[in-house]
Amino acid sequence: MPTPGEKLRALIENGEHFVAAEAYSALTGRIVQHVGFKAAYLGGHACSAFHYAVPDNGIFSQIEQIDQAGRIAQAMDIPLVADADTLGETVADAYRFTKMYVAAGVAGYHVEDEVNPKHSKHVNGLCPVEEMQCRIEAGVKARGDSGLVIIARCDELYTSANGGGGTGSVEEAIRRGKAYAEAGADAIVFASAPPEQQAQVIPHMPIPVCTLGFNLPDTRFTLSTGWGWVSAAVNHLKMARELMETGSVASAAAAFGDFKEKYELIDQKLYDDLIVDWAERTGRETRPNHAR
């Protein structure tokens, strides 16, 4: 059986563009697999907001991210890519957390060159190229023969004016991208960068390029996030207000009835069959009309 990392590598090496769709929980992982996506993606923003109600500015830990990533990975057969932020504070952290991602069943992660705290009022900038190379190399050492895909995230085109740490230099983005490839990165993503700038960088990359949030020509895959957890929160807010104002949630009852796959996605029949078999073989009573 191929490892999760080997499954992801096969998709990348196949050459056909694919989308890793947002999965911020085990159930949403099952959903993206159910509708036919070949891979799933757990973004840092989705994880920190949905599970911990904190912003994605480096304050929630890799331990928390790995915990959720493992739950999702174990619920699916398709490979999961996780947002690994900076992989901790030191190369020792990068090594240890990589081993933990592998043990959790994660197929790949992206590690970034922004300095914490990120996405905040602090003008943070990027770490030195050599520092990022050391983190990537530590990940390469730690993954062993798991096939884990290491994606370097370069934020040079994600400028300070837009909440990032980069200066917007195409030349610097190219320099960093090549250096990260030399350190052993398997792919690279230029996050939150204008498509026209990314188009200038992509031809110079010696490793596959993926995008975050939108598709671009000559890229291998897309990490799609931001729509799933937000939609869930919007609908929960709407129904909570309905309950507060009316005393019931009629819209939820209708949604429950329309959700035909709800029991399929949680393996209801599999567990029901196990319980029925156990009950019958041990002389226990079963409910004849208990069917989902």
Backbone hydrogen bonds in HBPLUS format (Angstrom, degrees):
<---DONOR---> <-ACCEPTOR-->    atom                        ^
c    i                          cat <-CA-CA->   ^        H-A-AA   ^      H-
h    n   atom  resd res      DA  || num        DHA   H-A  angle D-A-AA Bond
n    s   type  num  typ     dist DA aas  dist angle  dist       angle   num
A0006-GLU N   A0003-THR O   3.06 MM   3  5.05 115.5  2.49  95.9 111.5     1
A0007-LYS N   A0003-THR O   2.96 MM   4  6.30 150.2  2.05 153.1 161.6     2
A0008-LEU N   A0004-PRO O   3.08 MM   4  6.40 157.4  2.13 148.8 154.1     3
A0009-ARG N   A0005-GLY O   2.90 MM   4  6.15 159.9  1.94 149.6 155.6     4
A0010-ALA N   A0006-GLU O   2.98 MM   4  6.11 153.1  2.05 142.7 149.4     5
A0011-LEU N   A0007-LYS O   3.19 MM   4  6.52 149.7  2.29 142.5 149.9     6
A0012-ILE N   A0008-LEU O   3.04 MM   4  6.37 159.8  2.08 152.8 157.9     7
A0013-GLU N   A0009-ARG O   2.81 MM   4  5.97 165.5  1.83 156.4 160.6     8
A0014-ASN N   A0010-ALA O   3.00 MM   4  5.94 130.7  2.25 135.6 146.9     9
A0015-GLY N   A0012-ILE O   3.34 MM   3  5.90 151.0  2.43 109.3 115.7    10
A0018-PHE N   A0220-ARG O   3.33 MM 202  6.93 143.4  2.48 136.9 144.8    11
A0222-THR N   A0018-PHE O   2.97 MM 204  6.49 146.1  2.09 149.2 159.6    12
A0020-ALA N   A0222-THR O   2.79 MM 202  6.05 172.6  1.79 176.7 178.9    13
A0224-SER N   A0020-ALA O   2.95 MM 204  6.03 171.4  1.95 156.6 159.4    14
A0021-ALA N   A0039-ALA O   3.16 MM  18  6.61 138.6  2.34 141.8 129.7    15
A0041-TYR N   A0021-ALA O   2.84 MM  20  5.51 148.8  1.93 135.1 132.4    16
A0023-ALA N   A0041-TYR O   2.91 MM  18  5.67 152.4  1.98 145.7 144.4    17
A0029-GLY N   A0025-SER O   2.95 MM   4  6.13 142.1  2.10 143.4 154.3    18
A0030-ARG N   A0026-ALA O   3.03 MM   4  6.38 152.6  2.11 145.7 152.5    19
A0031-ILE N   A0027-LEU O   2.95 MM   4  6.27 147.7  2.06 142.8 152.5    20
A0032-VAL N   A0028-THR O   3.03 MM   4  6.27 164.8  2.05 148.6 150.1    21
A0033-GLN N   A0029-GLY O   3.13 MM   4  6.31 154.5  2.19 146.0 153.3    22
A0034-HIS N   A0030-ARG O   2.80 MM   4  5.93 153.7  1.87 145.2 153.5    23
A0035-VAL N   A0031-ILE O   3.03 MM   4  6.33 149.7  2.12 154.7 160.6    24
A0037-PHE N   A0032-VAL O   3.05 MM   5  5.69 151.1  2.14 172.5 163.4    25
A0036-GLY N   A0033-GLN O   3.08 MM   3  5.27 151.5  2.17 104.3 113.2    26
A0040-ALA N   A0079-PRO O   2.96 MM  39  6.37 157.3  2.01 158.0 163.6    27
A0081-VAL N   A0040-ALA O   2.90 MM  41  6.25 161.2  1.94 147.6 152.2    28
A0042-LEU N   A0081-VAL O   2.90 MM  39  6.33 160.8  1.94 163.2 169.7    29
A0083-ASP N   A0042-LEU O   3.00 MM  41  6.23 144.0  2.13 178.7 167.5    30
A0047-CYS N   A0043-GLY O   3.07 MM   4  6.25 161.4  2.11 147.6 152.7    31
A0048-SER N   A0044-GLY O   2.85 MM   4  5.95 172.7  1.86 155.8 158.2    32
A0049-ALA N   A0045-HIS O   2.99 MM   4  5.88 164.0  2.02 147.9 152.9    33
A0050-PHE N   A0046-ALA O   3.01 MM   4  5.80 159.0  2.05 139.4 145.9    34
A0051-HIS N   A0047-CYS O   3.04 MM   4  5.67 158.1  2.09 139.8 146.8    35
A0052-TYR N   A0048-SER O   3.16 MM   4  5.16 139.2  2.34 116.3 127.2    36
A0053-ALA N   A0048-SER O   2.89 MM   5  6.09 103.2  2.50 139.6 157.0    37
A0054-VAL N   A0048-SER O   3.15 MM   6  5.50 169.3  2.17 125.8 129.0    38
A0053-ALA N   A0049-ALA O   3.15 MM   4  4.35 136.9  2.34 107.1 114.7    39
A0065-GLN N   A0061-SER O   3.14 MM   4  6.50 156.3  2.20 143.6 150.4    40
A0066-ILE N   A0062-GLN O   2.78 MM   4  5.91 165.3  1.81 154.1 157.7    41
A0067-ASP N   A0063-ILE O   2.99 MM   4  6.11 151.7  2.07 142.2 150.0    42
A0068-GLN N   A0064-GLU O   3.24 MM   4  6.52 163.4  2.27 148.5 150.8    43
A0069-ALA N   A0065-GLN O   2.87 MM   4  6.05 162.8  1.90 152.2 158.1    44
A0070-GLY N   A0066-ILE O   2.89 MM   4  5.97 158.2  1.94 148.8 153.3    45
A0071-ARG N   A0067-ASP O   3.35 MM   4  6.62 151.7  2.44 140.3 146.9    46
A0072-ILE N   A0068-GLN O   3.13 MM   4  6.45 157.2  2.18 152.4 158.1    47
A0073-ALA N   A0069-ALA O   2.85 MM   4  6.06 171.5  1.86 157.5 160.1    48
A0074-GLN N   A0070-GLY O   3.03 MM   4  6.04 160.0  2.07 146.1 150.7    49
A0075-ALA N   A0072-ILE O   3.03 MM   3  5.28 142.7  2.17 104.9 116.0    50
A0076-MET N   A0073-ALA O   3.34 MM   3  5.56 164.3  2.37 107.4 112.0    51
A0107-ALA N   A0080-LEU O   2.90 MM  27  5.27 141.1  2.06 143.1 154.5    52
A0108-GLY N   A0080-LEU O   3.31 MM  28  6.66 141.8  2.46 149.8 146.6    53
A0082-ALA N   A0108-GLY O   2.88 MM  26  6.35 155.7  1.94 142.7 147.6    54
A0110-HIS N   A0082-ALA O   3.04 MM  28  6.66 140.5  2.20 155.8 165.6    55
A0084-ALA N   A0110-HIS O   3.00 MM  26  5.59 152.1  2.08 146.4 153.3    56
A0087-LEU N   A0084-ALA O   2.86 MM   3  5.51 147.3  1.96 153.4 153.6    57
A0112-GLU N   A0085-ASP O   2.78 MM  27  5.66 160.6  1.81 142.5 149.0    58
A0094-ALA N   A0090-THR O   3.05 MM   4  6.42 158.1  2.10 145.4 151.6    59
A0095-TYR N   A0091-VAL O   2.97 MM   4  6.16 152.6  2.05 143.2 149.3    60
A0096-ARG N   A0092-ALA O   3.03 MM   4  6.27 171.6  2.04 152.5 154.4    61
A0097-PHE N   A0093-ASP O   2.78 MM   4  5.87 175.0  1.78 164.1 165.9    62
A0098-THR N   A0094-ALA O   3.10 MM   4  6.02 148.3  2.20 134.5 142.9    63
A0099-LYS N   A0095-TYR O   3.24 MM   4  6.55 158.8  2.28 147.8 152.4    64
A0100-MET N   A0096-ARG O   3.07 MM   4  6.40 146.7  2.19 144.2 154.1    65
A0101-TYR N   A0097-PHE O   2.85 MM   4  6.15 150.9  1.93 149.8 157.1    66
A0102-VAL N   A0098-THR O   3.03 MM   4  6.31 161.9  2.07 152.5 156.9    67
A0103-ALA N   A0099-LYS O   2.99 MM   4  6.20 162.7  2.02 144.9 149.7    68
A0104-ALA N   A0100-MET O   2.95 MM   4  6.09 139.9  2.11 140.1 150.6    69
A0106-VAL N   A0101-TYR O   3.13 MM   5  5.49 159.2  2.18 162.9 156.8    70
A0105-GLY N   A0102-VAL O   3.02 MM   3  5.33 156.6  2.08 108.6 116.1    71
A0149-VAL N   A0107-ALA O   2.98 MM  42  6.36 165.3  2.00 142.9 145.7    72
A0109-TYR N   A0149-VAL O   3.03 MM  40  6.54 148.0  2.14 167.8 176.8    73
A0151-ILE N   A0109-TYR O   2.85 MM  42  5.95 164.4  1.88 164.5 164.8    74
A0111-VAL N   A0151-ILE O   2.92 MM  40  6.41 145.5  2.04 161.1 172.3    75
A0153-ARG N   A0111-VAL O   2.78 MM  42  5.58 166.3  1.80 147.9 144.0    76
A0127-CYS N   A0113-ASP O   2.79 MM  14  5.52 160.4  1.83 157.1 163.9    77
A0115-VAL N   A0125-GLY O   3.13 MM  10  6.00 152.0  2.21 163.2 154.8    78
A0131-GLU N   A0128-PRO O   3.07 MM   3  5.27 122.9  2.41 101.2 115.4    79
A0132-MET N   A0128-PRO O   3.20 MM   4  6.61 158.1  2.25 154.3 159.7    80
A0133-GLN N   A0129-VAL O   2.91 MM   4  6.21 157.0  1.96 152.8 160.0    81
A0134-CYS N   A0130-GLU O   3.02 MM   4  6.25 153.5  2.09 144.0 150.3    82
A0135-ARG N   A0131-GLU O   3.16 MM   4  6.52 149.4  2.26 144.2 152.1    83
A0136-ILE N   A0132-MET O   3.01 MM   4  6.33 163.3  2.04 155.2 159.0    84
A0137-GLU N   A0133-GLN O   2.87 MM   4  6.09 164.8  1.89 153.5 158.0    85
A0138-ALA N   A0134-CYS O   2.94 MM   4  6.08 150.2  2.03 141.9 149.8    86
A0139-GLY N   A0135-ARG O   3.03 MM   4  6.33 152.2  2.11 145.3 152.7    87
A0140-VAL N   A0136-ILE O   2.92 MM   4  6.26 153.5  1.99 151.0 158.7    88
A0141-LYS N   A0137-GLU O   3.01 MM   4  6.27 158.3  2.05 148.0 153.0    89
A0142-ALA N   A0138-ALA O   3.00 MM   4  6.18 155.8  2.06 145.1 151.9    90
A0143-ARG N   A0139-GLY O   3.02 MM   4  6.12 143.7  2.16 150.3 157.6    91
A0146-SER N   A0143-ARG O   3.12 MM   3  5.79 163.5  2.15 138.9 143.5    92
A0186-ASP N   A0150-ILE O   2.76 MM  36  5.39 151.1  1.84 151.9 161.9    93
A0152-ALA N   A0187-ALA O   2.92 MM  35  6.32 158.3  1.97 152.3 145.9    94
A0189-VAL N   A0152-ALA O   2.87 MM  37  6.31 152.9  1.94 158.3 163.2    95
A0154-CYS N   A0189-VAL O   2.91 MM  35  6.26 154.7  1.97 157.3 165.6    96
A0158-TYR N   A0155-ASP O   2.95 MM   3  4.94 155.8  2.01 105.4 113.1    97
A0168-GLY N   A0156-GLU O   2.83 MM  12  5.67 152.1  1.91 164.5 162.7    98
A0166-GLY N   A0158-TYR O   2.83 MM   8  5.19 159.4  1.87 149.8 143.0    99
A0162-ASN N   A0159-THR O   3.06 MM   3  5.46 143.9  2.19 106.3 116.4   100
A0164-GLY N   A0159-THR O   2.79 MM   5  4.81 154.0  1.85 141.3 132.5   101
A0163-GLY N   A0160-SER O   3.09 MM   3  4.99 166.5  2.11 105.0 108.7   102
A0173-ALA N   A0169-SER O   3.00 MM   4  6.22 153.2  2.07 144.4 152.3   103
A0174-ILE N   A0170-VAL O   2.96 MM   4  6.23 154.5  2.02 150.0 156.3   104
A0175-ARG N   A0171-GLU O   2.99 MM   4  6.26 159.0  2.03 145.8 151.7   105
A0176-ARG N   A0172-GLU O   2.88 MM   4  6.07 166.5  1.89 152.9 156.1   106
A0177-GLY N   A0173-ALA O   2.87 MM   4  5.97 161.1  1.90 145.5 151.6   107
A0178-LYS N   A0174-ILE O   3.02 MM   4  6.21 164.4  2.04 153.0 155.7   108
A0179-ALA N   A0175-ARG O   3.08 MM   4  6.27 156.6  2.14 144.9 151.8   109
A0180-TYR N   A0176-ARG O   2.87 MM   4  6.10 156.0  1.93 156.5 162.6   110
A0181-ALA N   A0177-GLY O   3.06 MM   4  6.27 150.6  2.15 142.9 150.9   111
A0182-GLU N   A0178-LYS O   3.00 MM   4  6.27 153.3  2.07 145.6 152.7   112
A0183-ALA N   A0179-ALA O   3.11 MM   4  6.38 136.7  2.30 137.8 149.0   113
A0185-ALA N   A0180-TYR O   3.18 MM   5  5.86 164.3  2.21 150.8 147.4   114
A0184-GLY N   A0181-ALA O   3.04 MM   3  5.31 154.1  2.11 105.5 113.8   115
A0188-ILE N   A0208-PRO O   2.97 MM  20  6.48 142.0  2.12 150.3 162.1   116
A0210-CYS N   A0188-ILE O   2.90 MM  22  6.17 160.8  1.94 153.6 158.2   117
A0197-GLN N   A0194-PRO O   3.03 MM   3  5.44 129.5  2.30 109.9 122.6   118
A0198-GLN N   A0194-PRO O   3.06 MM   4  6.38 163.8  2.09 158.5 163.7   119
A0199-ALA N   A0195-PRO O   2.92 MM   4  6.09 152.1  2.00 147.5 154.8   120
A0200-GLN N   A0197-GLN O   3.00 MM   3  5.19 134.3  2.21 100.7 113.3   121
A0201-VAL N   A0197-GLN O   3.28 MM   4  6.62 135.2  2.49 141.7 153.7   122
A0201-VAL N   A0198-GLN O   2.98 MM   3  5.08 132.3  2.21  99.6 113.0   123
A0202-ILE N   A0198-GLN O   2.91 MM   4  6.03 166.1  1.93 168.1 169.7   124
A0204-HIS N   A0201-VAL O   2.94 MM   3  5.70 153.3  2.01 127.6 135.5   125
A0205-MET N   A0202-ILE O   3.11 MM   3  5.53 168.7  2.12 120.0 123.6   126
A0220-ARG N   A0209-VAL O   2.76 MM  11  5.86 159.1  1.80 164.1 171.4   127
A0211-THR N   A0221-PHE O   3.03 MM  10  6.62 147.8  2.13 145.2 154.6   128
A0223-LEU N   A0211-THR O   2.79 MM  12  6.13 166.6  1.81 161.5 164.6   129
A0213-GLY N   A0223-LEU O   2.83 MM  10  5.90 142.1  1.97 138.0 150.3   130
A0231-SER N   A0227-TRP O   3.16 MM   4  6.00 154.4  2.23 131.4 138.5   131
A0232-ALA N   A0228-GLY O   3.03 MM   4  6.32 158.2  2.08 152.1 158.4   132
A0233-ALA N   A0229-TRP O   2.95 MM   4  6.15 157.8  2.00 145.1 150.9   133
A0234-VAL N   A0230-VAL O   2.85 MM   4  6.07 160.5  1.89 154.3 159.8   134
A0235-ASN N   A0231-SER O   3.04 MM   4  6.19 164.1  2.06 148.9 152.6   135
A0236-HIS N   A0232-ALA O   2.95 MM   4  6.10 153.2  2.02 145.2 153.2   136
A0237-LEU N   A0233-ALA O   2.90 MM   4  6.04 160.7  1.94 149.3 154.5   137
A0238-LYS N   A0234-VAL O   3.00 MM   4  6.20 157.5  2.05 144.9 151.2   138
A0239-MET N   A0235-ASN O   2.97 MM   4  6.16 162.5  2.00 147.3 151.5   139
A0240-ALA N   A0236-HIS O   2.82 MM   4  5.96 154.8  1.89 149.2 156.8   140
A0241-ARG N   A0237-LEU O   3.02 MM   4  6.19 156.2  2.07 146.7 152.5   141
A0242-GLU N   A0238-LYS O   3.05 MM   4  6.30 147.7  2.16 139.4 148.7   142
A0243-LEU N   A0239-MET O   2.93 MM   4  6.19 154.9  1.99 148.0 153.7   143
A0244-MET N   A0240-ALA O   2.96 MM   4  6.20 158.6  2.00 146.2 152.1   144
A0245-GLU N   A0241-ARG O   2.92 MM   4  6.04 157.0  1.97 147.9 153.7   145
A0246-THR N   A0242-GLU O   2.87 MM   4  5.79 152.2  1.95 147.7 154.6   146
A0247-GLY N   A0243-LEU O   2.85 MM   4  4.76 144.3  1.98 125.3 133.7   147
A0252-ALA N   A0249-VAL O   3.18 MM   3  5.41 128.3  2.46 100.4 112.8   148
A0253-ALA N   A0249-VAL O   3.29 MM   4  6.69 154.0  2.36 148.3 155.0   149
A0254-ALA N   A0250-ALA O   3.16 MM   4  6.46 156.5  2.22 149.5 155.1   150
A0255-ALA N   A0251-SER O   3.03 MM   4  6.23 156.4  2.09 141.0 147.8   151
A0256-PHE N   A0252-ALA O   2.84 MM   4  6.04 153.8  1.91 150.4 157.2   152
A0257-GLY N   A0253-ALA O   3.17 MM   4  6.41 155.7  2.23 143.5 148.9   153
A0258-ASP N   A0254-ALA O   3.08 MM   4  6.34 145.2  2.20 144.6 154.3   154
A0259-PHE N   A0255-ALA O   3.08 MM   4  6.16 123.4  2.41 141.4 154.8   155
A0259-PHE N   A0256-PHE O   3.33 MM   3  5.24 145.5  2.46  95.6 105.2   156
A0260-LYS N   A0258-ASP O   2.96 MM   2  5.65 128.5  2.24 108.6  93.3   157
A0262-LYS N   A0259-PHE O   3.24 MM   3  5.64 167.5  2.26 116.8 119.3   158
A0265-LEU N   A0261-GLU O   2.92 MM   4  6.02 159.4  1.96 168.3 172.0   159
A0266-ILE N   A0263-TYR O   3.34 MM   3  5.35 142.2  2.49  95.3 105.3   160
A0268-GLN N   A0263-TYR O   2.98 MM   5  5.14 172.2  1.98 157.2 155.0   161
A0267-ASP N   A0264-GLU O   3.26 MM   3  5.22 167.0  2.27 107.6 108.6   162
A0271-TYR N   A0267-ASP O   3.22 MM   4  6.52 165.6  2.24 158.4 160.4   163
A0272-ASP N   A0268-GLN O   2.87 MM   4  6.06 158.0  1.92 153.6 161.0   164
A0273-ASP N   A0269-LYS O   2.81 MM   4  5.92 163.9  1.84 153.7 157.4   165
A0274-LEU N   A0270-LEU O   3.12 MM   4  6.37 154.0  2.19 141.7 148.7   166
A0275-ILE N   A0271-TYR O   3.02 MM   4  6.22 158.9  2.07 147.3 152.4   167
A0276-VAL N   A0272-ASP O   2.87 MM   4  6.11 162.3  1.90 155.0 159.9   168
A0277-ASP N   A0273-ASP O   2.99 MM   4  6.08 166.5  2.01 149.8 153.5   169
A0278-TRP N   A0274-LEU O   3.04 MM   4  6.20 160.0  2.08 144.0 149.8   170
A0279-ALA N   A0275-ILE O   2.82 MM   4  6.01 161.1  1.85 150.9 156.4   171
A0280-GLU N   A0276-VAL O   2.90 MM   4  6.05 168.2  1.91 155.6 158.4   172
A0281-ARG N   A0277-ASP O   3.03 MM   4  6.09 160.9  2.06 147.2 152.7   173
A0282-THR N   A0278-TRP O   3.10 MM   4  6.14 133.1  2.33 140.5 151.5   174
A0284-ARG N   A0279-ALA O   2.70 MM   5  4.57 151.8  1.78 150.3 148.0   175
A0283-GLY N   A0280-GLU O   3.43 MM   3  5.23 167.3  2.45  98.8 101.9   176
A0290-HIS N   A0287-ARG O   3.18 MM   3  5.26 166.4  2.20 110.1 112.9   177
A0291-ALA N   A0289-ASN O   3.00 MM   2  5.77 117.3  2.40 112.6  95.7   178
